[in-house]
Amino acid sequence: MARGSKSKYSSKQKRKAEHIEEGYEKRGTSKKEAERRAWATVNKSSGGGKKSGSVAARKKARRALAKWEKGRPEKETLNGLHQSQTLRSTL
């Protein structure tokens, strides 16, 4: 898929972008800039186009990442103390 291709977007997202684009054009924004802003708005509100893979697989991957991050040790500072220990010693 070429960069800038809109084939992965749902028909609802395409309609929404078209409507937003028309609004920008009515306010005097150039066609190219109106289209750019419209797709940026759609991406921000809906998270972009359709993603590959199942929803269950993405949720499983997110949970695994969260579990992994939870078990990581705290970062150590230069003097070998954990950040939480250095904060307490300065208070």
Beta strands, then each sheet from edge to edge (+ up, - down):
end
